[in-house]
Amino acid sequence: MDIDTLFGLEGKVALVTGGATGIGRMAAEGLMRAGATVLIASRKGEACEAVAKELNALGASGKAVGFAGDVGTEEGVDALIASVKERTDKLDILMNNAGITWGAPLGQFPFAAWGKVMDVNVAGLFDLTQKLLPMLKASGTVDDPARVVNVGSVMGEREMGDGAYSYAASKAAVIHMSKILAKELAGDAITVNALAPGPFVSRMTAFATHDEETRSKVGDDVPIGRVGRDEDIAGCMLFLCGRGGAYITGAVVPVSGGINVMSGPNIFEQALH
Ligand SMILES: NC(=O)c1ccc[n+]([C@@H]2O[C@H](COP(=O)([O-])OP(=O)(O)OC[C@H]3O[C@@H](n4cnc5c(N)ncnc54)[C@H](OP(=O)(O)O)[C@@H]3O)[C@@H](O)[C@H]2O)c1
């Protein structure tokens, strides 16, 4: 057994949607430091190019390439795939990370907040994956499958609406869809797993993680006592995408500091104290 190569990604090509910010960027850096060529795509192509430049300046063994790509429409997905094919003829890893949210109180949650969120978080994720299957199938082998990692959320597993009703439902859909695809694609040497992150600092969570004080307050509500860090995402990605994760599919990785196992008070607590 070669321990050094368990988490190495030398020679692999990865696509990370939404890879210029937040969790996508954390993943992109981890994949790149492990030796992969990482394609980063989101609506803001210039931001992706700028982040790829920053990542390439780290002196890591891999490479980053940034360009525009929109997973919110069918035309966007098709254009993104064309852009991917212009840059690579093989794809080993697909991280479906792009996501949006919408928050409003119950009773005022707008109808429009469903379609927009579902289009990006669920339909775009599914359509991109479906249309990249030929490339993923071509790269996967029984010993070293191609990898799909979908970014769900702990909010898709636990009953936490937080005013983000369509978001939480979309993330439950991502988790369920990941399991269905894992089942259907195992025979094609493609693993499909999901991350179910808790709070990480990002643009999406900036309203509650924009400075040390707010981050620390959010961290106090996490059983492990802090918000997530870059290494927490990078570690999951290298585990799922390296040799170490080759036999794992249909998993939901609870990278949420224990929020996934929070529950109400113990049943007899009140009676005994
Ligand atoms: N941060 C957390 O606490 C947390 C927790 C659980 C799950 N998540 C999930 O993690 C993923 C990343 O979110 P984040 O928290 O890192 O927030 P973020 O910084 O806002 O990242 C979201 C990314 O998605 C991209 N994106 C949005 N719409 C897109 C579209 N139509 N096509 C392509 N890219 C699009 C954005 O880039 P452009 O604006 O350039 O398109 C952005 O880079 C999301 O799926 C989110 O639901 C986050």
Ligand as a Chemical Component Dictionary entry (heavy atoms), coordinates in Angstrom:
data_LIG
# 
_chem_comp.id                   LIG 
_chem_comp.type                 NON-POLYMER 
_chem_comp.pdbx_formal_charge   0 
_chem_comp.three_letter_code    LIG 
# 
loop_
_chem_comp_atom.comp_id 
_chem_comp_atom.atom_id 
_chem_comp_atom.alt_atom_id 
_chem_comp_atom.type_symbol 
_chem_comp_atom.charge 
_chem_comp_atom.model_Cartn_x 
_chem_comp_atom.model_Cartn_y 
_chem_comp_atom.model_Cartn_z 
_chem_comp_atom.pdbx_ordinal 
LIG N1  N1  N 0  -21.052 28.468 3.150   1  
LIG C1  C1  C 0  -21.815 27.637 3.805   2  
LIG O1  O1  O 0  -21.974 27.748 5.012   3  
LIG C2  C2  C 0  -22.497 26.507 3.083   4  
LIG C3  C3  C 0  -23.077 25.496 3.840   5  
LIG C4  C4  C 0  -23.681 24.429 3.204   6  
LIG C5  C5  C 0  -23.671 24.356 1.825   7  
LIG N2  N2  N 1  -23.112 25.364 1.101   8  
LIG C6  C6  C 0  -23.114 25.233 -0.356  9  
LIG O2  O2  O 0  -21.809 25.421 -0.842  10 
LIG C7  C7  C 0  -21.861 25.826 -2.198  11 
LIG C8  C8  C 0  -20.970 27.035 -2.357  12 
LIG O3  O3  O 0  -21.545 28.128 -1.666  13 
LIG P1  P1  P 0  -20.693 29.141 -0.790  14 
LIG O4  O4  O 0  -21.224 29.103 0.555   15 
LIG O5  O5  O -1 -19.259 28.944 -1.020  16 
LIG O6  O6  O 0  -21.215 30.531 -1.368  17 
LIG P2  P2  P 0  -20.669 31.488 -2.501  18 
LIG O7  O7  O 0  -19.358 32.031 -2.145  19 
LIG O8  O8  O 0  -21.786 32.429 -2.781  20 
LIG O9  O9  O 0  -20.479 30.498 -3.737  21 
LIG C9  C9  C 0  -21.478 30.170 -4.635  22 
LIG C10 C10 C 0  -20.812 30.092 -5.995  23 
LIG O10 O10 O 0  -21.770 29.657 -6.958  24 
LIG C11 C11 C 0  -21.578 30.431 -8.128  25 
LIG N3  N3  N 0  -22.844 30.460 -8.853  26 
LIG C12 C12 C 0  -24.039 30.981 -8.446  27 
LIG N4  N4  N 0  -24.944 30.853 -9.417  28 
LIG C13 C13 C 0  -24.327 30.236 -10.454 29 
LIG C14 C14 C 0  -24.730 29.852 -11.743 30 
LIG N5  N5  N 0  -25.976 30.081 -12.190 31 
LIG N6  N6  N 0  -23.821 29.221 -12.538 32 
LIG C15 C15 C 0  -22.553 29.010 -12.120 33 
LIG N7  N7  N 0  -22.102 29.364 -10.917 34 
LIG C16 C16 C 0  -22.988 29.989 -10.102 35 
LIG C17 C17 C 0  -21.136 31.808 -7.659  36 
LIG O11 O11 O 0  -20.344 32.489 -8.615  37 
LIG P3  P3  P 0  -20.950 33.579 -9.663  38 
LIG O12 O12 O 0  -21.714 34.579 -8.872  39 
LIG O13 O13 O 0  -19.741 34.104 -10.373 40 
LIG O14 O14 O 0  -21.821 32.789 -10.603 41 
LIG C18 C18 C 0  -20.281 31.435 -6.453  42 
LIG O15 O15 O 0  -18.935 31.260 -6.822  43 
LIG C19 C19 C 0  -23.324 26.119 -2.496  44 
LIG O16 O16 O 0  -23.899 25.024 -3.172  45 
LIG C20 C20 C 0  -23.920 26.264 -1.120  46 
LIG O17 O17 O 0  -25.294 25.980 -1.112  47 
LIG C21 C21 C 0  -22.533 26.438 1.695   48 
# 
loop_
_chem_comp_bond.comp_id 
_chem_comp_bond.atom_id_1 
_chem_comp_bond.atom_id_2 
_chem_comp_bond.value_order 
_chem_comp_bond.pdbx_ordinal 
LIG N1  C1  SING 1  
LIG C1  O1  DOUB 2  
LIG C1  C2  SING 3  
LIG C2  C3  SING 4  
LIG C2  C21 DOUB 5  
LIG C3  C4  DOUB 6  
LIG C4  C5  SING 7  
LIG C5  N2  DOUB 8  
LIG N2  C6  SING 9  
LIG N2  C21 SING 10 
LIG C6  O2  SING 11 
LIG C6  C20 SING 12 
LIG O2  C7  SING 13 
LIG C7  C8  SING 14 
LIG C7  C19 SING 15 
LIG C8  O3  SING 16 
LIG O3  P1  SING 17 
LIG P1  O4  DOUB 18 
LIG P1  O5  SING 19 
LIG P1  O6  SING 20 
LIG O6  P2  SING 21 
LIG P2  O7  DOUB 22 
LIG P2  O8  SING 23 
LIG P2  O9  SING 24 
LIG O9  C9  SING 25 
LIG C9  C10 SING 26 
LIG C10 O10 SING 27 
LIG C10 C18 SING 28 
LIG O10 C11 SING 29 
LIG C11 N3  SING 30 
LIG C11 C17 SING 31 
LIG N3  C12 SING 32 
LIG N3  C16 SING 33 
LIG C12 N4  DOUB 34 
LIG N4  C13 SING 35 
LIG C13 C14 SING 36 
LIG C13 C16 DOUB 37 
LIG C14 N5  SING 38 
LIG C14 N6  DOUB 39 
LIG N6  C15 SING 40 
LIG C15 N7  DOUB 41 
LIG N7  C16 SING 42 
LIG C17 O11 SING 43 
LIG C17 C18 SING 44 
LIG O11 P3  SING 45 
LIG P3  O12 DOUB 46 
LIG P3  O13 SING 47 
LIG P3  O14 SING 48 
LIG C18 O15 SING 49 
LIG C19 O16 SING 50 
LIG C19 C20 SING 51 
LIG C20 O17 SING 52 
# 
